[in-house]
């Protein structure tokens, strides 16, 4: 390809592979059917060793051997959650000379049809996680706001969130869905900006608290729906914006939630995520019912790209107690580009 000055436009050269052993390790990692299935179930999930032992009905020592080989091949990475180690697919590094090969491996294993037994076991684990979160909110709903403020008081980031919403310049007649509104502290801001607001929560107790907040302010353009994103899909809801404010770390499979969001959003829709950056303060699991200790920004970006979103604006706010808030906007990719 040439420009008007007949100069050749060169594509950047791919990174040079200096270490052939890394290629050998990658090939070894993919040369086993169980290891390929492990990569398949990690498509949208971060799973613990014991959870994967249940899924594959395999001893922990045997599974750890396969995970070590996958790790040496650069295909999985780990994160610690309290006393447990969780595995996920490795994030792609554009400077990795094997990045394209790894991406091809992931794309290929994603076409593997899981055995119904494996699918059922994986589903059961997600159900148990969801139930754990629901049980917490049922039991400690009256204390949740107080405990949550120990981590991140919404007043500390409300103005930044308001600026981010206004900067989107969505039509005022837009329909907006907030997932997991808690006690409804964000709902008045949304209801004052957009004509139609939906509050969606799996906890009836928390939904009642959000409803009380709205009624106390005499707000009339908020609807309340008991259920999750699958419920919203079944109800054929279509919205312009979905908001997840300090709720994603309570959800068993954040990646799947983003895929559901792409289904619920209109063609020019967007997802706004407000959540914690990765941290190591595991006391929040007992105090606030958190399933995950925040997220690496790259994790959210990777899940969003897989679900059909493009990255938008990002804002990071450090809090005095050591936590950091990330506000991430992801725009739904036009259907013709999917």
N, C-alpha and C positions, 0 to 999 in steps of 0.2 A: 504494500500500500504506500502511495506517495502523496505529498501535499503539493500545493501550487508551485513550490520552489523545487520540485522534483527531488526532495530529500527523502530518504527512506526512513519510515517510522519503525523503529525497532521495539519489539516487545522485551520487557525485562527478562534477563536470563534466569532460569529456575535456580534455586539454591543448589550448590554443589554438595554431593554426598561424599564426605570425607571418611566416614566410618561405615564400612560394609557390614560390621557386626550388628548395627542397628537394623539394617535391612534383613539380616538373617534372623534376628529376634522377632521382627514383625512377621516374617513368613512362618516361623515356628509357631507363633501365637495363633495364627489362623488355620493351622494344620490339624485341627481337632474339632469334631462336631459339637462336643459339649461346650468348648470355648466359644464357638460361633453362636450357640444358643444363649450363652451368658451375655454376649454382646447384644443379642436380639432383645432380651428382656430388660436390658439397661437402656433401651431406646429412649424412653421418656421418664425413666425412674432412677433414683438413687436408692440402692438396696444394701442392707446389711448382710454380713456373712451368714448369720443364722437364718435370715429370711430366705436367702438363696439356697441354703441347705434344705429348707422345707420345700421350696419350689421343685428342686431337682431330686429330692429324696436321696441325698448323698452325705457322706460323713464330712465333718468340718475340715479334717486334715486333707482329704482328697480335693475338696473345693478350694482350699487355700493354695494348694499346689497349682491349680489351673489359674487362679487369680494372680499368682506371682508371675506366671509366664505371660499373661496378658499385660501385666504392668511393665514387665521388662520389654515387651513389644511396643510400649507406648500407646496402648489402646484403652487402658482404664487408668483412672486416678482415684485417690481416696480422700475422704474427709472424716474427721472425728466428730461425733455427736455424743457428748457425755463420755460414757465408757464404751461406746460401740464405734466400730469402723464401718463407714458406708462407702460403697464403690459406685462410680459413675463412669460413663464414657469420657475419655480424655478430650479436652477442648482442643480445637485445631489452632496451631500456630503457623501463621503464614510464612514464617522463615524456616519452618521445618521442611527439609528436602523430601520427606516422606508424606507430607500433608495430603497431597492428592491421592496417593495410594491408600492412606487411612480413610479418607473420605469415601473412596470407592468401596472399601471393605464395609463401612457402615451402611452405605446405600444398598449394597448387595444383601447383607444379613437382614436388613429391614424388610426384604421381600419374603423372608422365611415365614411360612404359616405355622404358628405355634400349635403344638398338640393341645387338644382341649383340656387335658389334665393340667398341663403347665399354665394355661390361661386361667383356669379356675383357681389354682393355688395363688397365682399372682393377684388375681382379683380379691381373693380372701384376705391377703395381707393388706391391701389398700383399704378394704372394708374395716379391718381391725384398727388401722391408723385413724380413719375417719371417726370410728366409734369412740376411740380414745379421746379425740378432740371434742366430740359432742358431749361425752360424759363429763368432761371438765367444765364446759360452759353450763351444763345443766346443774352441776353441783356448786359451782363457784361464781355464778353470774353476778351475784350481789357484790362480790369483791373484785371482779375483773377490772373495772375502771381504775380502782385504786392501785392494783398491782401493775396494770399496764402503764400507768403514769410514772412508775419507778423506772421503766425502761425508756419510754418516749412520750412525754406529755404532748398532746396534739397542738396545744397552744404554741409550742416552740417551732412548729413548722407550718402552721395554718396559713400564715401570710404568704409564704413561698409557694404553697400549694395553690392558693387563690390566684397568685400571679401566673402560675403555670397554666391553670385552667383558662383564665382570661386570654392568655397568649395564644390559645388554640383557635380562638375566634369561631367557635362552633355556632351555628344558628340557634337562637334562643328557643325555637320550637323543637329542638332535638330531644330525643328520648335517651335517658341516661340510666344505667344500671350500676348500683353499688353492690358488690358481693361482700357479705360479712360486715354489715354496717356497725356492729357492736351496739353501743347505746345510742347510735344515731347522731353523733356529734358533727359529722360532715354533711348530713342530709339537709340541714337548713341552707348551707352554702350552695349545694347543688340545686335545691328547690328554688332558691332565689335567682338562679342563673338560667335554668332550663325549664321548659314547660312541663315535661313529663319525666318523673323520677321513679325508679323501681328499686326497692330494697329487698335483697335476696339473702336468706340466711337459713342454715340447716337447724339452728337452735330456736325453738319456739319461745323460750324464755328471753333470749337476747333480742328476738324480733319484737316481742312485747315491749321491751325497754326502749327500743328504737322508736316504736310507735308512740310511746308515752312522750318522748322528747319532741316528736313532730307535733303531736296534738297540743302539747303545752305551749307551743309557739303559733298555734292556729294555722298551721301549714296544711294545704288541701291538695297539693299536686304530687303527693308521694303515695305509691302503692306498695303493699307488703306481700311478699311471696315466700312461703315456707318451702325450702328445698335447696338444691344445688344447681350448678350450671346445666346438668342433664335435665333437671326439671324445667328450666327455662327453655331449653331446646324443644322438649316435648310440648311446651305451651306455645311454641313457634314465636317466641319473642324476638324482635329485631330492634337493635339499639345502635345509636351513633357513637356512644362512649361507654366503656366499662371501667369501673374504678375498683381497685384492690388496695385499700388503705390499711396497712398493718395487719393483713389477714393471710397473705400467702404463706407465711411460716406456720400457719395452723392447718394447712391443706396437705393431704397425704401425697398427692402427685401434682405439683405445680405445673409441670410440662403439659399434662393432659388438660388442666384447666385452661391453659393458653390455647390449646387446640379447640376446646369448646368455645372459647371466646371468639375465635375466628369464625365459627359457625354462626354465632349470635350477632356479630357485628354487620352493619351495612357496609357497602363497598368502600366508602370513604371513612370507615370507622377507625377507632383507636382504643388502645388499652393504656390506662395510667396506673402504674404500680408504685406504691409507696411502701417501702419495707426496710428492714435492717440489712446493713452490710454484714458480711460474715464476721462472727465474734466467737468467743470461747466462754461466755458466761452462762454455763449450763443451768444455773439456778432458775432461769426463766421457764424451764420446762415444768417445774413443779409449781411455780408461782403464777404463771400466765398460760399454761397449757400449750406452750410452743412445741411443735413437732420438729422444727428445724432451727438451727442457730444462725439465722440470717442466710444471705446468699452472696456469693461472689458476683459482681456485676457481669462478668463473662458468662456465668451460668444463665442469668436471665436473658442475656442477649442471644445465647445459643438456642435456648428453648423457644424464644420468640421467632427467631429465623426459621426454625424447623416448623413452627406453626403457621408460617406465612405472613410474618410481620417484618417491617423495616424499622430500624432504630430511628427514634426522633430525639427530642431534647432530653438531656439528663442533668440532674442537679443533685449534689451531695452536700449534706449538712452534718457537721460534727456536733455531738451533744456533750455537755460537761461531764456526764457520767461515763464517758468512754465509748458509748454506742455511736454509730454513724448511720444516718438515714440516707437512703437513695430514692430519688424520684425519677422514674423512668417512663418515658412516653414511647409507645410502639404503635406505628401506623399500619393498618391492614394493607397488604400488598394488593394492587389491582388484580382482579381475577385473571386478566389476560396474561399476567406475568407469573402466575402460579404454575 
